[in-house]
Amino acid sequence: MNMFAGVRAIVFYAWTLALSVPLFVIMMTLFPFVMLLDRYKRSGEHFVNNIWAKLSSFFLYRVEIEGRENLPKDNVPAVYIANHQSYLDIFTMFHLDRSFKFISKTSNFMIPIIGWSMFMTGHIMLNRIDRRSQMKCLKQCQELLAKGASVLFFPEGTRSSDKKLQEFKKGAFSVAVKSGVDVVPVTLIGTGDLMPKGKESKLYPGKIKVVVHPKIETKGADAQEVCDLARSEIASALPAELAA
């Protein structure tokens, strides 16, 4: 099983890399027009990200979406919140067909093609050990929301090593409350089974399920209360042993 999972991982990475070259050329072609006409949302670049993520996974594992009716329209800014188990989480979130910016450590933006595409799409750099970078990151998220762009947060802060839901940091919810936008909780189920943290050289067979919960309104709300409610919603769709 481990050898087979290793082969699947090699195929996944090779296929993703092969896709990246022509799609990156498309992104570079679009970039001047996107910056001129859609500087903040960058919907054209995000559309290419969607194609990239879906093609990368379509013959290796299946993604099932539940609660798609709970998604806000793509032109409505929102803060998307999800649990974080695996390297596959970002690939999976692109299956929602909603444009958003996600936060990633600065070093990821230096990766050839992958990091450059993140930069062109307008995703947000974070130096985790620099407090000023963290504050700048949250401020940038507020500015993007004010301009009509949505933002994705993994409020656990890092991937869960045992797949159990960790405590949530409040920053994402403070941004949502200050910006007056809805929070959309999303539960990811199975990503940690297919590619567990620390085992990125393996891709096990299986299915990923995404549950989109009803939005949480934030106008006049307390950030900690919104945080607790979002965590409760995400936990409600997880297996009991992972929802602790």
N, C-alpha and C positions, 0 to 999 in steps of 0.2 A: 504493500500500500504506500509506504514512504517513498519508494523508488518511483512509483507511478505518479505520486503527487509532485515529486521533483521534476519529472518530465513535463507534467502539466504546467508547472511554474515557468519552466524554460520556454515552452510554447507561448505562454501568456506574455512574458516579457519580450520575446522576439517579435511576436505579432503586434504588440503595442508599439514597439520601436519602429517596425516597418510601416505602420499606419502613420506614425508621427511625422515622417519626412514630407509626404505630399500634403498632409493637413497643415503642417507648419508653413509651407509655402503659401497655401490659401490664406492663412492667418496674416502673414506678412503683406500679402496683396491687399487684404481688407483693412489693415491697420491705419493707413493715412485717412481713409474715408470714415472709419469708426471714430477716430480722434476728432475729426472735423464735425461729424453729425451726431455722435452718440458717445460723448467723452466719458460719461459716468457709468451707464449701464453696460455699454459695449456688447450689445445683444448679438451682433454678428460673430464676434469672437467666441462668445459663450455657446452659440449654436454649433460652432466647429468643435468646441470642447465636448458637447453632448454627443456628437457623432463619434468622436474619438473614443469616449468612454463606452458607448453602447457597442461599437464594433469590436472593441477590445475584449468584451466579455461574452458576446452573443453565442458563440459555439462552445464555450467552456463552462458556463454556469448560467442559470436562469434567475431573473429578478422579477418578483411578483409584487405589485403595488396594491395596497389596500387603503381605502380612504382618499382616493385621488380627488373626490368631490370636495374635500376640505382644503385643498390648495387655493390660495388667493390667485387672482388673475396675475399674469406676469407683469402687468404694468402697475401693480400695487406693491409698494415696498413693504417688506416684512423681515423679521429676524427669524431665521430657521434654526432650530435647535435639535441636535441629534446625539445619541449615545455613540461612543467611540471605542471600537473593538479591534479594528483591522486597517491595514493599508488599503483594503478594498472599499472602505467607507466613502471616500470621495468619488470613486468610480460609480458607486451605487447611487449616491445623491444626484448625480447627473441624469439618472433615469427619470427623475421627476419632471423634466422638461421645464424647469424654471431657472431663470438667470439669477445668479447670486455671486457674491464675492466671498471667498473663504480666506482664513488666516493661516499662514504657513511660515515656518522659520526661515530666516533670511538665506541660509545656505541652500535651501531648495531652489531658490531663484537662480542660482549659479549653475544648475545642472543644464547642460546643453539641450536645446530644443524643448524639453519638458519645462524647465524653469523659465526659459525665454517666453514660452507660450503663456505661462502663468502671469508674467509681467505684462504682456500685451493684452491679456484679458482683464487686468486691473485687480488681481488678487492682492492681498494685503500682507506685507512683510512684518515679521515680528522677531526681535531679538529677545529670547525668553529670559535671559539673565540681566537684562537692562530695564530697570523700572521705568525710565523715561520712554523707552521704546514701547512698553506696554501701554502707557498713558496715551502716547501718540497714536498707537494702533486703535484704541477705543475712540479717540477723537475722530480719526479718519473714518471709522465705521459710522459714526453719527453724521458726518458730512455726506457720505455716500447715501445714507438713508434719506437725508434731506433733499438730495438730488434725484431721488426716485429709484435708487438701486437697492436690491435686497442683500442681506449679509447672512452667511452661515457660520454658526459657532458650534464647536464641540466643547461644552462647558465643563466637562471633566478635566480638560486641559491637556490630556495625553491619552493614548490608547490604554485600555484596561488589560492588564497582563493575564487576568483570570476570567475575563469576559463579564465579570459582575459589574453592575452599575455603580460607579463611584459617586462621591459627593460632587455637587455642582458649584462652580465658582460664580459669583454674582455679577461679574462684569457685563456679560452679554445682556442680562436683564435690566441692568442700569441703563445701558445704551438704548434698549427698546423703550423703556419708560420715558427717558428724557426725549426721545425722538417721537413718542406718541404713536408708534407702529405696533401692529399685532405680532405676537410670538406664535410660531407654528411648530409645535413639538413633533418630532419624527422618531420612531423607533426602528432601528436597524437590527434585524434578527438573522443570524447565520453567517455574517461576515467573518466573525472570529472563529467559526468552525472551518470555513474554507481556507482562510489564511490567518492563523493566530499571530499575535504579536510575538516577535522574536523568531518566527518561522517563515519569513518572507520568501525563503527558497522552496517552499511547499505550497501547492494549490490543490486542496482536496476537493473531490466532487461534492455536489450538493446544490441547494437552492437558497437564495437570499430573499427574505421577505421584508418589505418596507411598509410600515403602518404610519399613515399621516393622520394625526389627531386634529380635532377641531381647534381653531385658532383661540388664543387667549388675548383678550383686549387689555391694553396696558394704560389707557388714559385714566389718570387719577389713581392708579394702582401703586402699591408698594413693591419695589424691585425684589425684595426677599420673598414676598408672598407669591409673586409671579414665578420666581425661581423654584420654589417648593411645589407649586402647582404643575409646572412644566415637567419637573422630575417625576412627579407622581403619575402624570399621563404617560410618559415614556416607559416607566416601570410597569405600568398596567398591562402592556402588551408583551413584556418579556416573560420567559419561563420563570417560575417562582424562584428557582435556585439562583437566578441571575439578577433578580430585582431587589436584592437586599439593600 
